[in-house]
Amino acid sequence: TTHKLQARVVKVWDETKDARTLTLRPGLNWRGHRAGQHVRVGIPADGKHYTRTYTISSPPEREDDCFTITVKAIDKGTISHHIVRNIKVGDYLPIGLPQGDFYLPDAQPIQPLFITAGSGITPAFSMINSLIAQGRLPDTHHIHYAPHEFDVVLGKELKAMDRYNDRYHLHLIYSREGEDPSRNRFSAAQLDALCPDWKDRDVYACGPPSLLEAIEQCMTEAGCIRRLHVERFRAPFTEVPADAVGGRVRFAQSDVETDG
Ligand SMILES: Cc1cc2nc3c(=O)[nH]c(=O)nc-3n(C[C@H](O)[C@H](O)[C@H](O)COP(=O)(O)OP(=O)(O)OC[C@H]3O[C@@H](n4cnc5c(N)ncnc54)[C@H](O)[C@@H]3O)c2cc1C
């Protein structure tokens, strides 16, 4: 491994049937994160070494020198399943230092609106908890999508935050429930209904590519795209042009050549 820094797994907590929070105690040379940042984690599995990126779901204000990552096992995912099923207390994982520019500005954001879905909850969860811990939570709306109520990652904590903080307004949307689930999808009309002043807010969004595209389109049409801040867990697929002809591809390290 090229990683020097390691973290010890001190707690594992099953959030839902396919999502797990790991509490990690980093070794020396760790430096604190900004709420919303992520970390690269090395995962040994089946005799190989993999690296994946996970947002730090806990706020920097946490006092026990530990941090958490919350991982959702995705369909056909190699490592997320392994983390959710097999990582145990006492394991050591190589980690990088916190990185990323998806965080709140130091100056008070005017009025944030978080739009998240699935495991995309993690940066928002860290940011909102950080603002609460600092006693400077502004009027905040949060729209979160999950297929069903029992799928909401960190759902109990979100509901408790909603209950105990007058300035935090949580809107949970279950995208596969109701008579016509397609009506639960993100739309400008839905935004108007849940958060009428959304055009005046700083929007922090994290979720699957389709949701992020819909938000981008909506905010572009409303002329407020500059207020949108996005974190992507997956790169969007690029359309292959119809006239693409391919070519020879050479892998520099292995010196293997093939048709692309
Ligand atoms: C900045 C950042 C922060 C993140 N934070 C979190 C977080 O807080 N929580 C979280 O759960 N995840 C987070 N992720 C996602 C995480 O890094 C992993 O991508 C995720 O856990 C899936 O890993 P995997 O090994 O299970 O999936 P992989 O095996 O890497 O597969 C990923 C996806 O690609 C598809 N795929 C794989 N191979 C191919 C192929 N050859 N062709 C087409 N499609 C393919 C799979 O079907 C799957 O949908 C974050 C990612 C980034 C970049």
The ligand as an ORCA input file, in Angstrom:
! r2SCAN-3c Opt
* xyz 0 1
  C     -16.716     12.436     -3.644
  C     -17.405     11.089     -3.422
  C     -18.039     10.853     -2.212
  C     -18.706      9.641     -2.001
  N     -19.358      9.437     -0.805
  C     -20.066      8.306     -0.613
  C     -20.792      8.101      0.608
  O     -20.779      8.922      1.533
  N     -21.509      6.945      0.727
  C     -21.553      5.997     -0.275
  O     -22.222      4.961     -0.087
  N     -20.882      6.174     -1.439
  C     -20.128      7.291     -1.622
  N     -19.422      7.460     -2.787
  C     -19.433      6.372     -3.806
  C     -18.310      5.361     -3.501
  O     -17.037      5.950     -3.708
  C     -18.359      4.110     -4.401
  O     -18.402      4.521     -5.742
  C     -19.570      3.246     -4.104
  O     -19.512      2.772     -2.756
  C     -19.621      2.053     -5.075
  O     -18.452      1.297     -4.931
  P     -18.481     -0.224     -5.382
  O     -17.078     -0.749     -5.322
  O     -19.495     -0.992     -4.605
  O     -18.986     -0.131     -6.855
  P     -18.168     -0.379     -8.197
  O     -17.868     -1.823     -8.319
  O     -17.018      0.573     -8.238
  O     -19.268      0.042     -9.250
  C     -19.806      1.365     -9.249
  C     -20.939      1.456    -10.260
  O     -20.416      1.370    -11.531
  C     -21.078      0.349    -12.213
  N     -20.037     -0.315    -12.973
  C     -19.000     -1.017    -12.482
  N     -18.260     -1.470    -13.485
  C     -18.839     -1.036    -14.639
  C     -18.530     -1.159    -16.009
  N     -17.464     -1.835    -16.430
  N     -19.347     -0.551    -16.929
  C     -20.428      0.128    -16.522
  N     -20.765      0.289    -15.225
  C     -19.981     -0.292    -14.310
  C     -21.683     -0.591    -11.198
  O     -22.836     -1.236    -11.694
  C     -22.015      0.368    -10.132
  O     -23.269      0.952    -10.395
  C     -18.720      8.648     -3.011
  C     -18.047      8.888     -4.221
  C     -17.403     10.089     -4.424
  C     -16.690     10.322     -5.737
*
